[in-house]
Amino acid sequence: MHKNFNNLRVGDILRLNDDTHSVIILEVHDDKIVVAEGNYNGCVHWGREISRLEVRLTGTYVMTRYPKEQ
């Protein structure tokens, strides 16, 4: 787990809104990320775009499967 929202990778799980919502990162761009999320009006929602600013403002932490960078 980490809180470096500048180091997001495909496959990471991002916790948002004071640790109340999870999204899985599908794409990473300079100005936004694209995610999939569950329990979005009762179903899985693919392709939501979240700006990097929104990630910084509402992000709680990141769960990653990538090794820690040295």
PDB file of N, CA, C and O in Angstrom:
ATOM      1  N   MET A   1       0.845  -1.177   0.000  1.00  0.00           N
ATOM      2  CA  MET A   1       0.000   0.000   0.000  1.00  0.00           C
ATOM      3  C   MET A   1       0.893   1.244   0.000  1.00  0.00           C
ATOM      4  O   MET A   1       1.991   1.243   0.555  1.00  0.00           O
ATOM      5  N   HIS A   2       0.392   2.298  -0.634  1.00  0.00           N
ATOM      6  CA  HIS A   2       1.100   3.567  -0.610  1.00  0.00           C
ATOM      7  C   HIS A   2       0.121   4.708  -0.837  1.00  0.00           C
ATOM      8  O   HIS A   2      -1.049   4.487  -1.151  1.00  0.00           O
ATOM      9  N   LYS A   3       0.609   5.920  -0.675  1.00  0.00           N
ATOM     10  CA  LYS A   3      -0.221   7.114  -0.859  1.00  0.00           C
ATOM     11  C   LYS A   3       0.373   8.054  -1.890  1.00  0.00           C
ATOM     12  O   LYS A   3       0.060   9.244  -1.898  1.00  0.00           O
ATOM     13  N   ASN A   4       1.229   7.531  -2.764  1.00  0.00           N
ATOM     14  CA  ASN A   4       1.833   8.340  -3.817  1.00  0.00           C
ATOM     15  C   ASN A   4       0.923   8.292  -5.042  1.00  0.00           C
ATOM     16  O   ASN A   4       1.034   7.390  -5.872  1.00  0.00           O
ATOM     17  N   PHE A   5       0.020   9.274  -5.149  1.00  0.00           N
ATOM     18  CA  PHE A   5      -0.960   9.277  -6.234  1.00  0.00           C
ATOM     19  C   PHE A   5      -0.340   9.670  -7.576  1.00  0.00           C
ATOM     20  O   PHE A   5      -1.026   9.679  -8.599  1.00  0.00           O
ATOM     21  N   ASN A   6       0.950   9.992  -7.574  1.00  0.00           N
ATOM     22  CA  ASN A   6       1.669  10.218  -8.826  1.00  0.00           C
ATOM     23  C   ASN A   6       2.198   8.900  -9.389  1.00  0.00           C
ATOM     24  O   ASN A   6       2.641   8.848 -10.537  1.00  0.00           O
ATOM     25  N   ASN A   7       2.154   7.848  -8.596  1.00  0.00           N
ATOM     26  CA  ASN A   7       2.688   6.546  -9.001  1.00  0.00           C
ATOM     27  C   ASN A   7       1.554   5.526  -9.099  1.00  0.00           C
ATOM     28  O   ASN A   7       1.530   4.543  -8.359  1.00  0.00           O
ATOM     29  N   LEU A   8       0.623   5.765 -10.010  1.00  0.00           N
ATOM     30  CA  LEU A   8      -0.495   4.856 -10.234  1.00  0.00           C
ATOM     31  C   LEU A   8      -0.192   3.970 -11.436  1.00  0.00           C
ATOM     32  O   LEU A   8       0.378   4.425 -12.428  1.00  0.00           O
ATOM     33  N   ARG A   9      -0.576   2.702 -11.338  1.00  0.00           N
ATOM     34  CA  ARG A   9      -0.321   1.752 -12.418  1.00  0.00           C
ATOM     35  C   ARG A   9      -1.569   0.943 -12.724  1.00  0.00           C
ATOM     36  O   ARG A   9      -2.448   0.772 -11.880  1.00  0.00           O
ATOM     37  N   VAL A  10      -1.621   0.451 -13.954  1.00  0.00           N
ATOM     38  CA  VAL A  10      -2.725  -0.422 -14.362  1.00  0.00           C
ATOM     39  C   VAL A  10      -2.779  -1.614 -13.414  1.00  0.00           C
ATOM     40  O   VAL A  10      -1.760  -2.245 -13.133  1.00  0.00           O
ATOM     41  N   GLY A  11      -3.974  -1.915 -12.926  1.00  0.00           N
ATOM     42  CA  GLY A  11      -4.174  -3.028 -12.003  1.00  0.00           C
ATOM     43  C   GLY A  11      -4.205  -2.613 -10.546  1.00  0.00           C
ATOM     44  O   GLY A  11      -4.650  -3.385  -9.697  1.00  0.00           O
ATOM     45  N   ASP A  12      -3.745  -1.412 -10.237  1.00  0.00           N
ATOM     46  CA  ASP A  12      -3.806  -0.926  -8.858  1.00  0.00           C
ATOM     47  C   ASP A  12      -5.254  -0.732  -8.434  1.00  0.00           C
ATOM     48  O   ASP A  12      -6.119  -0.431  -9.257  1.00  0.00           O
ATOM     49  N   ILE A  13      -5.504  -0.907  -7.161  1.00  0.00           N
ATOM     50  CA  ILE A  13      -6.813  -0.624  -6.569  1.00  0.00           C
ATOM     51  C   ILE A  13      -6.685   0.684  -5.814  1.00  0.00           C
ATOM     52  O   ILE A  13      -5.859   0.814  -4.910  1.00  0.00           O
ATOM     53  N   LEU A  14      -7.498   1.643  -6.186  1.00  0.00           N
ATOM     54  CA  LEU A  14      -7.464   2.969  -5.595  1.00  0.00           C
ATOM     55  C   LEU A  14      -8.656   3.127  -4.665  1.00  0.00           C
ATOM     56  O   LEU A  14      -9.801   2.950  -5.080  1.00  0.00           O
ATOM     57  N   ARG A  15      -8.388   3.458  -3.410  1.00  0.00           N
ATOM     58  CA  ARG A  15      -9.448   3.723  -2.442  1.00  0.00           C
ATOM     59  C   ARG A  15      -9.716   5.228  -2.434  1.00  0.00           C
ATOM     60  O   ARG A  15      -8.788   6.034  -2.366  1.00  0.00           O
ATOM     61  N   LEU A  16     -10.986   5.592  -2.504  1.00  0.00           N
ATOM     62  CA  LEU A  16     -11.401   6.985  -2.602  1.00  0.00           C
ATOM     63  C   LEU A  16     -12.377   7.351  -1.492  1.00  0.00           C
ATOM     64  O   LEU A  16     -12.880   6.489  -0.771  1.00  0.00           O
ATOM     65  N   ASN A  17     -12.630   8.641  -1.374  1.00  0.00           N
ATOM     66  CA  ASN A  17     -13.695   9.170  -0.513  1.00  0.00           C
ATOM     67  C   ASN A  17     -13.608   8.657   0.922  1.00  0.00           C
ATOM     68  O   ASN A  17     -14.524   8.003   1.421  1.00  0.00           O
ATOM     69  N   ASP A  18     -12.495   8.966   1.567  1.00  0.00           N
ATOM     70  CA  ASP A  18     -12.291   8.555   2.969  1.00  0.00           C
ATOM     71  C   ASP A  18     -12.426   7.050   3.152  1.00  0.00           C
ATOM     72  O   ASP A  18     -13.041   6.582   4.110  1.00  0.00           O
ATOM     73  N   ASP A  19     -11.839   6.295   2.216  1.00  0.00           N
ATOM     74  CA  ASP A  19     -11.782   4.836   2.304  1.00  0.00           C
ATOM     75  C   ASP A  19     -13.156   4.169   2.192  1.00  0.00           C
ATOM     76  O   ASP A  19     -13.389   3.126   2.803  1.00  0.00           O
ATOM     77  N   THR A  20     -14.073   4.769   1.408  1.00  0.00           N
ATOM     78  CA  THR A  20     -15.418   4.208   1.278  1.00  0.00           C
ATOM     79  C   THR A  20     -15.706   3.625  -0.104  1.00  0.00           C
ATOM     80  O   THR A  20     -16.739   2.981  -0.290  1.00  0.00           O
ATOM     81  N   HIS A  21     -14.814   3.836  -1.081  1.00  0.00           N
ATOM     82  CA  HIS A  21     -15.088   3.377  -2.444  1.00  0.00           C
ATOM     83  C   HIS A  21     -13.786   2.908  -3.085  1.00  0.00           C
ATOM     84  O   HIS A  21     -12.743   3.546  -2.937  1.00  0.00           O
ATOM     85  N   SER A  22     -13.860   1.787  -3.799  1.00  0.00           N
ATOM     86  CA  SER A  22     -12.691   1.238  -4.498  1.00  0.00           C
ATOM     87  C   SER A  22     -12.911   1.249  -5.994  1.00  0.00           C
ATOM     88  O   SER A  22     -14.018   0.999  -6.471  1.00  0.00           O
ATOM     89  N   VAL A  23     -11.849   1.541  -6.738  1.00  0.00           N
ATOM     90  CA  VAL A  23     -11.853   1.430  -8.193  1.00  0.00           C
ATOM     91  C   VAL A  23     -10.585   0.699  -8.609  1.00  0.00           C
ATOM     92  O   VAL A  23      -9.575   0.742  -7.907  1.00  0.00           O
ATOM     93  N   ILE A  24     -10.644   0.030  -9.749  1.00  0.00           N
ATOM     94  CA  ILE A  24      -9.481  -0.658 -10.305  1.00  0.00           C
ATOM     95  C   ILE A  24      -9.017   0.140 -11.511  1.00  0.00           C
ATOM     96  O   ILE A  24      -9.813   0.466 -12.391  1.00  0.00           O
ATOM     97  N   ILE A  25      -7.750   0.451 -11.551  1.00  0.00           N
ATOM     98  CA  ILE A  25      -7.206   1.285 -12.617  1.00  0.00           C
ATOM     99  C   ILE A  25      -7.003   0.456 -13.883  1.00  0.00           C
ATOM    100  O   ILE A  25      -6.311  -0.562 -13.875  1.00  0.00           O
ATOM    101  N   LEU A  26      -7.628   0.920 -14.980  1.00  0.00           N
ATOM    102  CA  LEU A  26      -7.523   0.260 -16.279  1.00  0.00           C
ATOM    103  C   LEU A  26      -6.524   0.936 -17.195  1.00  0.00           C
ATOM    104  O   LEU A  26      -5.839   0.271 -17.972  1.00  0.00           O
ATOM    105  N   GLU A  27      -6.435   2.265 -17.108  1.00  0.00           N
ATOM    106  CA  GLU A  27      -5.528   3.050 -17.939  1.00  0.00           C
ATOM    107  C   GLU A  27      -4.992   4.203 -17.108  1.00  0.00           C
ATOM    108  O   GLU A  27      -5.682   4.733 -16.236  1.00  0.00           O
ATOM    109  N   VAL A  28      -3.747   4.585 -17.391  1.00  0.00           N
ATOM    110  CA  VAL A  28      -3.128   5.736 -16.724  1.00  0.00           C
ATOM    111  C   VAL A  28      -2.666   6.713 -17.791  1.00  0.00           C
ATOM    112  O   VAL A  28      -1.921   6.346 -18.700  1.00  0.00           O
ATOM    113  N   HIS A  29      -3.112   7.960 -17.677  1.00  0.00           N
ATOM    114  CA  HIS A  29      -2.738   9.024 -18.594  1.00  0.00           C
ATOM    115  C   HIS A  29      -2.149  10.176 -17.788  1.00  0.00           C
ATOM    116  O   HIS A  29      -2.252  10.190 -16.561  1.00  0.00           O
ATOM    117  N   ASP A  30      -1.531  11.144 -18.468  1.00  0.00           N
ATOM    118  CA  ASP A  30      -0.927  12.274 -17.774  1.00  0.00           C
ATOM    119  C   ASP A  30      -1.929  13.073 -16.964  1.00  0.00           C
ATOM    120  O   ASP A  30      -1.598  13.540 -15.874  1.00  0.00           O
ATOM    121  N   ASP A  31      -3.148  13.246 -17.465  1.00  0.00           N
ATOM    122  CA  ASP A  31      -4.136  14.120 -16.827  1.00  0.00           C
ATOM    123  C   ASP A  31      -5.325  13.391 -16.214  1.00  0.00           C
ATOM    124  O   ASP A  31      -6.173  14.020 -15.582  1.00  0.00           O
ATOM    125  N   LYS A  32      -5.400  12.061 -16.393  1.00  0.00           N
ATOM    126  CA  LYS A  32      -6.551  11.309 -15.888  1.00  0.00           C
ATOM    127  C   LYS A  32      -6.205   9.837 -15.771  1.00  0.00           C
ATOM    128  O   LYS A  32      -5.184   9.373 -16.281  1.00  0.00           O
ATOM    129  N   ILE A  33      -7.086   9.109 -15.082  1.00  0.00           N
ATOM    130  CA  ILE A  33      -7.032   7.653 -15.076  1.00  0.00           C
ATOM    131  C   ILE A  33      -8.397   7.150 -15.538  1.00  0.00           C
ATOM    132  O   ILE A  33      -9.397   7.860 -15.437  1.00  0.00           O
ATOM    133  N   VAL A  34      -8.428   5.925 -16.044  1.00  0.00           N
ATOM    134  CA  VAL A  34      -9.674   5.272 -16.454  1.00  0.00           C
ATOM    135  C   VAL A  34      -9.819   4.057 -15.557  1.00  0.00           C
ATOM    136  O   VAL A  34      -8.867   3.300 -15.361  1.00  0.00           O
ATOM    137  N   VAL A  35     -11.033   3.870 -15.004  1.00  0.00           N
ATOM    138  CA  VAL A  35     -11.221   2.842 -13.992  1.00  0.00           C
ATOM    139  C   VAL A  35     -12.449   1.978 -14.258  1.00  0.00           C
ATOM    140  O   VAL A  35     -13.308   2.311 -15.076  1.00  0.00           O
ATOM    141  N   ALA A  36     -12.502   0.867 -13.546  1.00  0.00           N
ATOM    142  CA  ALA A  36     -13.704   0.041 -13.433  1.00  0.00           C
ATOM    143  C   ALA A  36     -14.097   0.079 -11.967  1.00  0.00           C
ATOM    144  O   ALA A  36     -13.241   0.114 -11.083  1.00  0.00           O
ATOM    145  N   GLU A  37     -15.402   0.073 -11.720  1.00  0.00           N
ATOM    146  CA  GLU A  37     -15.859   0.108 -10.334  1.00  0.00           C
ATOM    147  C   GLU A  37     -17.120  -0.728 -10.183  1.00  0.00           C
ATOM    148  O   GLU A  37     -17.952  -0.802 -11.086  1.00  0.00           O
ATOM    149  N   GLY A  38     -17.238  -1.349  -9.028  1.00  0.00           N
ATOM    150  CA  GLY A  38     -18.405  -2.146  -8.732  1.00  0.00           C
ATOM    151  C   GLY A  38     -19.413  -1.361  -7.919  1.00  0.00           C
ATOM    152  O   GLY A  38     -19.117  -0.284  -7.403  1.00  0.00           O
ATOM    153  N   ASN A  39     -20.610  -1.920  -7.814  1.00  0.00           N
ATOM    154  CA  ASN A  39     -21.700  -1.318  -7.053  1.00  0.00           C
ATOM    155  C   ASN A  39     -21.980   0.114  -7.506  1.00  0.00           C
ATOM    156  O   ASN A  39     -22.222   1.002  -6.688  1.00  0.00           O
ATOM    157  N   TYR A  40     -21.944   0.319  -8.788  1.00  0.00           N
ATOM    158  CA  TYR A  40     -22.264   1.609  -9.399  1.00  0.00           C
ATOM    159  C   TYR A  40     -23.688   1.485  -9.918  1.00  0.00           C
ATOM    160  O   TYR A  40     -23.910   0.943 -11.001  1.00  0.00           O
ATOM    161  N   ASN A  41     -24.641   1.978  -9.163  1.00  0.00           N
ATOM    162  CA  ASN A  41     -26.061   1.784  -9.457  1.00  0.00           C
ATOM    163  C   ASN A  41     -26.409   0.298  -9.600  1.00  0.00           C
ATOM    164  O   ASN A  41     -27.215  -0.090 -10.445  1.00  0.00           O
ATOM    165  N   GLY A  42     -25.781  -0.519  -8.752  1.00  0.00           N
ATOM    166  CA  GLY A  42     -26.085  -1.942  -8.720  1.00  0.00           C
ATOM    167  C   GLY A  42     -25.380  -2.790  -9.761  1.00  0.00           C
ATOM    168  O   GLY A  42     -25.717  -3.964  -9.915  1.00  0.00           O
ATOM    169  N   CYS A  43     -24.415  -2.239 -10.478  1.00  0.00           N
ATOM    170  CA  CYS A  43     -23.707  -3.038 -11.483  1.00  0.00           C
ATOM    171  C   CYS A  43     -22.254  -2.583 -11.583  1.00  0.00           C
ATOM    172  O   CYS A  43     -21.843  -1.627 -10.925  1.00  0.00           O
ATOM    173  N   VAL A  44     -21.487  -3.279 -12.413  1.00  0.00           N
ATOM    174  CA  VAL A  44     -20.098  -2.910 -12.666  1.00  0.00           C
ATOM    175  C   VAL A  44     -20.084  -1.851 -13.760  1.00  0.00           C
ATOM    176  O   VAL A  44     -20.773  -1.983 -14.772  1.00  0.00           O
ATOM    177  N   HIS A  45     -19.308  -0.815 -13.553  1.00  0.00           N
ATOM    178  CA  HIS A  45     -19.207   0.288 -14.513  1.00  0.00           C
ATOM    179  C   HIS A  45     -17.771   0.336 -15.031  1.00  0.00           C
ATOM    180  O   HIS A  45     -16.823   0.438 -14.252  1.00  0.00           O
ATOM    181  N   TRP A  46     -17.623   0.263 -16.347  1.00  0.00           N
ATOM    182  CA  TRP A  46     -16.312   0.260 -16.992  1.00  0.00           C
ATOM    183  C   TRP A  46     -16.081   1.604 -17.681  1.00  0.00           C
ATOM    184  O   TRP A  46     -16.987   2.147 -18.313  1.00  0.00           O
ATOM    185  N   GLY A  47     -14.885   2.129 -17.557  1.00  0.00           N
ATOM    186  CA  GLY A  47     -14.490   3.270 -18.366  1.00  0.00           C
ATOM    187  C   GLY A  47     -14.674   4.643 -17.756  1.00  0.00           C
ATOM    188  O   GLY A  47     -14.535   5.643 -18.462  1.00  0.00           O
ATOM    189  N   ARG A  48     -14.980   4.731 -16.475  1.00  0.00           N
ATOM    190  CA  ARG A  48     -15.088   6.051 -15.848  1.00  0.00           C
ATOM    191  C   ARG A  48     -13.729   6.735 -15.864  1.00  0.00           C
ATOM    192  O   ARG A  48     -12.712   6.120 -15.541  1.00  0.00           O
ATOM    193  N   GLU A  49     -13.715   7.989 -16.234  1.00  0.00           N
ATOM    194  CA  GLU A  49     -12.489   8.785 -16.226  1.00  0.00           C
ATOM    195  C   GLU A  49     -12.469   9.659 -14.980  1.00  0.00           C
ATOM    196  O   GLU A  49     -13.448  10.334 -14.661  1.00  0.00           O
ATOM    197  N   ILE A  50     -11.344   9.634 -14.285  1.00  0.00           N
ATOM    198  CA  ILE A  50     -11.159  10.451 -13.088  1.00  0.00           C
ATOM    199  C   ILE A  50      -9.923  11.315 -13.311  1.00  0.00           C
ATOM    200  O   ILE A  50      -8.853  10.800 -13.636  1.00  0.00           O
ATOM    201  N   SER A  51     -10.066  12.613 -13.140  1.00  0.00           N
ATOM    202  CA  SER A  51      -8.938  13.517 -13.340  1.00  0.00           C
ATOM    203  C   SER A  51      -7.888  13.289 -12.253  1.00  0.00           C
ATOM    204  O   SER A  51      -8.202  12.817 -11.161  1.00  0.00           O
ATOM    205  N   ARG A  52      -6.656  13.626 -12.565  1.00  0.00           N
ATOM    206  CA  ARG A  52      -5.575  13.505 -11.581  1.00  0.00           C
ATOM    207  C   ARG A  52      -5.849  14.415 -10.383  1.00  0.00           C
ATOM    208  O   ARG A  52      -5.513  14.064  -9.251  1.00  0.00           O
ATOM    209  N   LEU A  53      -6.452  15.570 -10.621  1.00  0.00           N
ATOM    210  CA  LEU A  53      -6.798  16.478  -9.526  1.00  0.00           C
ATOM    211  C   LEU A  53      -7.797  15.812  -8.581  1.00  0.00           C
ATOM    212  O   LEU A  53      -7.629  15.874  -7.363  1.00  0.00           O
ATOM    213  N   GLU A  54      -8.831  15.178  -9.126  1.00  0.00           N
ATOM    214  CA  GLU A  54      -9.814  14.497  -8.285  1.00  0.00           C
ATOM    215  C   GLU A  54      -9.173  13.364  -7.488  1.00  0.00           C
ATOM    216  O   GLU A  54      -9.522  13.146  -6.328  1.00  0.00           O
ATOM    217  N   VAL A  55      -8.241  12.646  -8.103  1.00  0.00           N
ATOM    218  CA  VAL A  55      -7.527  11.580  -7.387  1.00  0.00           C
ATOM    219  C   VAL A  55      -6.786  12.171  -6.198  1.00  0.00           C
ATOM    220  O   VAL A  55      -6.855  11.633  -5.094  1.00  0.00           O
ATOM    221  N   ARG A  56      -6.077  13.276  -6.415  1.00  0.00           N
ATOM    222  CA  ARG A  56      -5.329  13.899  -5.311  1.00  0.00           C
ATOM    223  C   ARG A  56      -6.259  14.409  -4.207  1.00  0.00           C
ATOM    224  O   ARG A  56      -5.918  14.347  -3.025  1.00  0.00           O
ATOM    225  N   LEU A  57      -7.434  14.914  -4.595  1.00  0.00           N
ATOM    226  CA  LEU A  57      -8.353  15.486  -3.611  1.00  0.00           C
ATOM    227  C   LEU A  57      -9.148  14.422  -2.840  1.00  0.00           C
ATOM    228  O   LEU A  57      -9.459  14.618  -1.666  1.00  0.00           O
ATOM    229  N   THR A  58      -9.478  13.306  -3.487  1.00  0.00           N
ATOM    230  CA  THR A  58     -10.357  12.312  -2.852  1.00  0.00           C
ATOM    231  C   THR A  58      -9.676  10.977  -2.572  1.00  0.00           C
ATOM    232  O   THR A  58     -10.268  10.106  -1.934  1.00  0.00           O
ATOM    233  N   GLY A  59      -8.438  10.803  -3.040  1.00  0.00           N
ATOM    234  CA  GLY A  59      -7.748   9.538  -2.833  1.00  0.00           C
ATOM    235  C   GLY A  59      -7.396   9.308  -1.380  1.00  0.00           C
ATOM    236  O   GLY A  59      -6.992  10.229  -0.671  1.00  0.00           O
ATOM    237  N   THR A  60      -7.555   8.058  -0.940  1.00  0.00           N
ATOM    238  CA  THR A  60      -7.194   7.679   0.423  1.00  0.00           C
ATOM    239  C   THR A  60      -5.865   6.930   0.410  1.00  0.00           C
ATOM    240  O   THR A  60      -4.937   7.304   1.127  1.00  0.00           O
ATOM    241  N   TYR A  61      -5.763   5.866  -0.407  1.00  0.00           N
ATOM    242  CA  TYR A  61      -4.513   5.136  -0.577  1.00  0.00           C
ATOM    243  C   TYR A  61      -4.629   4.240  -1.799  1.00  0.00           C
ATOM    244  O   TYR A  61      -5.701   4.105  -2.389  1.00  0.00           O
ATOM    245  N   VAL A  62      -3.513   3.630  -2.167  1.00  0.00           N
ATOM    246  CA  VAL A  62      -3.429   2.749  -3.326  1.00  0.00           C
ATOM    247  C   VAL A  62      -2.960   1.375  -2.855  1.00  0.00           C
ATOM    248  O   VAL A  62      -1.992   1.267  -2.102  1.00  0.00           O
ATOM    249  N   MET A  63      -3.649   0.332  -3.300  1.00  0.00           N
ATOM    250  CA  MET A  63      -3.171  -1.030  -3.078  1.00  0.00           C
ATOM    251  C   MET A  63      -2.603  -1.510  -4.412  1.00  0.00           C
ATOM    252  O   MET A  63      -3.286  -1.492  -5.436  1.00  0.00           O
ATOM    253  N   THR A  64      -1.366  -1.933  -4.382  1.00  0.00           N
ATOM    254  CA  THR A  64      -0.694  -2.323  -5.618  1.00  0.00           C
ATOM    255  C   THR A  64      -0.100  -3.719  -5.485  1.00  0.00           C
ATOM    256  O   THR A  64       0.160  -4.202  -4.383  1.00  0.00           O
ATOM    257  N   ARG A  65       0.105  -4.343  -6.618  1.00  0.00           N
ATOM    258  CA  ARG A  65       0.773  -5.645  -6.656  1.00  0.00           C
ATOM    259  C   ARG A  65       2.185  -5.512  -7.188  1.00  0.00           C
ATOM    260  O   ARG A  65       2.915  -6.498  -7.282  1.00  0.00           O
ATOM    261  N   TYR A  66       2.571  -4.296  -7.535  1.00  0.00           N
ATOM    262  CA  TYR A  66       3.914  -4.043  -8.034  1.00  0.00           C
ATOM    263  C   TYR A  66       4.891  -3.932  -6.872  1.00  0.00           C
ATOM    264  O   TYR A  66       4.525  -3.463  -5.794  1.00  0.00           O
ATOM    265  N   PRO A  67       6.135  -4.361  -7.087  1.00  0.00           N
ATOM    266  CA  PRO A  67       7.125  -4.228  -6.010  1.00  0.00           C
ATOM    267  C   PRO A  67       7.426  -2.754  -5.721  1.00  0.00           C
ATOM    268  O   PRO A  67       7.310  -1.895  -6.595  1.00  0.00           O
ATOM    269  N   LYS A  68       7.808  -2.492  -4.498  1.00  0.00           N
ATOM    270  CA  LYS A  68       8.149  -1.133  -4.086  1.00  0.00           C
ATOM    271  C   LYS A  68       9.381  -0.665  -4.855  1.00  0.00           C
ATOM    272  O   LYS A  68      10.376  -1.382  -4.963  1.00  0.00           O
ATOM    273  N   GLU A  69       9.289   0.562  -5.389  1.00  0.00           N
ATOM    274  CA  GLU A  69      10.428   1.115  -6.126  1.00  0.00           C
ATOM    275  C   GLU A  69      11.506   1.545  -5.151  1.00  0.00           C
ATOM    276  O   GLU A  69      11.220   2.086  -4.083  1.00  0.00           O
ATOM    277  N   GLN A  70      12.725   1.301  -5.527  1.00  0.00           N
ATOM    278  CA  GLN A  70      13.868   1.670  -4.675  1.00  0.00           C
ATOM    279  C   GLN A  70      14.351   3.065  -4.989  1.00  0.00           C
ATOM    280  O   GLN A  70      15.303   3.542  -4.372  1.00  0.00           O
TER     281      GLN A  70
END
